[in-house]
């Protein structure tokens, strides 16, 4: 029992340390999309490696603790491990003003880990499952959607809009019998940039507008030398 207790404590503490390191890097990268001339505008030196390290540490936790963390929306931090997805997530969080929500999740996760350590230290880990599922909305008149649910709704909305636009373009081309170019060199820099992004979106097919905005932002910022 003593060895099992020590192993559990080590697993929880290792995850806690990894998450703290990850979240610090995540906040630096998130602020890179808000603060002008930030060194983290387009990337981060450790975030992508830490995201993989965090997922490994998560899988080493006891199954019930994993479930408790997912109830706290911890899965928000498990989906991204590369520059493209992190960039898209950052755009979404900033545009929807949900970046503060990640800090709320982090505080709740840290508190749950402290509780888990206390249960282990007091040898009542087996009683963990008797605690009720967390309810953070009992004092609120209106429920706020989870970040991942809002991301899904945004994706579905963007995909529907894209399909409608493609249908309208197709009907227009069929009725006129003309195949117009997406861009015109005489329309200047802005139209040229939009045209390139539209062609890229056509190649990747099912891309949502968040990815499109990511490509748009990267192209624009690289060309005009400005930052978010």
N, C-alpha and C positions, 0 to 999 in steps of 0.2 A: 504493500500500500504506500509505503514511504517513497519508493522509487517511482511509482505511478504518479504520485502527487508532485514530485519534482519534475517529471516529464511534462505534466500538464502545465505547471507554472512556467516552464521554459518555453513551451509552445506559445502560450498566451503572451509572454513578455517579448518573445522574438517578433511575433506579429505586431504587437503594440509599437515596438521600436521601428519596425519597417514601415508601418503605416504613418507614424509621425514624420519620418524622413520623406516618405512619398508625398504626404500632404503639404509639407513645406515647399517641395519642388513644384507641386501642382499649383499652389497659390502664387508662386513666383511667375509661373507660365501664364496663369490666368490674368494676373496684373499686367503682364506683357502686352495684352490686348487692350488695356485701358490707359496705361501710362505712356505718354509720348516719349520716343527715343529710348525705350526699354531694350535691354540686351536680350530679352526673351520674347521679342516680337514674333519671330518665326520658328524658334526652337528652344530647347533646353538641354544642357549637357548631361543630366542624370535622370530626368523624368521618365523617359521611355524604358530604360533599364530597370528603374525602380518599380515601374508598373508591372513588369514581369515578375520581379522579386516579390511584390506584394501578393500576386496571385498564387505563387508557390507557397508563401507563408499562410495564406488563407486556407489552402487545401490541407495543410497540416494541422489545422485546428480541429477540435472535436466537432462532430457533425451537428450537435444541437446548438453549439455556439455559432457555427456557420449560419444556421437557420435564423437565430436571433439577430445576427448582423444584417441578414438580407431583409428582415422585417423593418430594419432601420434605414432602408434604401442604400445599403452599402454597395449594391450591385452597380451603382453609378460609377464607382471607381474600378470596376472589373472589366469594362468593355473596351477601353482604349489602351493601346500599347505602342502606337506609332504616331508620327507627326501628322498624318492626314486626318486621322480620327480625332486626335486631341485638338487640332485646329478647328475642325467642324464643331466639336463639343463646345469649345470656347466661344465661337461665334454665337451658337445657340444660347448659352448661358448669359452672355452679355446682351444680346438683342432682346431676350425675354426677361432680362433683369432677374435671373434666377441664380446668379453667382453666389449670393449670400446663402442660398439653400445648401450649397456644398459645405459651408462652414458649420451650419446647423447639424448636418449629417455627421460630420467629423467629431463634433462635441458629443453627440449621442453615442457614437461608436466608442470613443475613449471612455465614456462613463460606463458602458456595458462591459468593456474589458476590465475596468477596475472592479466591477461587481464580480465578474468571473474569477478574478484572482482572489478576491475575498472569500468566495465560496470554496475555492480549492484550499486555501490556507486554513479555513475553519473545518475542513473535512466534511462539508455538506454539499459537495458537488452533485451528488446523486439527487438532491432535492431541487436542482435548478429548473427542471421541467414543470414544477408546481407553480412557478411564477406565471402570472397572466401575460398574454401578448401585449406589447406596448401599444398604448392608445394616446397619441399626441394631439388628438382633435377633440377631446371631451370638453375642452374649455373654449372651443371655437364655434362660432355660429355657422361658418361656411368652410367646407373642406377645401384644402389646396391640393391640386393634383400632384402626384409624384413626378419627379423630374423625368424618369424614364417613360412614364405614361404620356407626359406632355410631348416628349420627343417623338413617340410613336404617332400621336395624333398629328403633329406637325409634318411628319414624313408622309402620312396618308393624305393630308390636305395638299401638300406640295406635289405629290404624285398625281393626284386627281386633277390639279390645275394644269400640270404638264401634259397630261393625256388630252385634256380639253383643248389646250393650245395647239397640240399636234393635229388633233382632229379638224380644228378650224382652219389651220394652214393647209391641210390636205384637201379639204373641201374647196378652199379658195383656189388652189392650184388646178384642181380638176375642172372647175367651172371656167377658168380663164384659159386653161391649156398652156399656161406659161410657167416656166421653171425659173423663178427669180433667185438671184444670188443673195446669200445671207448678209454679205458685207459689201461695201462700196469704198474703194480706196479714197475717194474724194470726200467721204463723210468725216474724216478726221480721226484722231486717236481713239476717242471714246467708242464710236461705232466699230472700229477695227477690233478693239479689245473684246467687246460684247460678242462680235462675230466669232472670234476664236474660241470663246468659252462655249457658245452654242454648239459649235462643231465638236468640241470635246465632250459636251453632254450627250450629243448624238451618238458618239462612239461608245460611251460607257452605258448608254441605254437607260438603266433603271435608276440613275443618279437622282437624288432629291435636291431640292434647291439649296440646302445647307452646303452640300458639296459644291454646287455651282457657285455659291457665294464665296466659298473658300478659294476656288480657282480664280474667280473674279478678283478677289482681294489680293491674292498673291501676285497676279499679273499686273494689277494696277499699282500696287505698292512698289513692286520691283521697277516699273517703268518710270514712275514720277518721283520716286525717292522719298515718299512720305510714309509715316507710320500711323498705326491705329491711335 
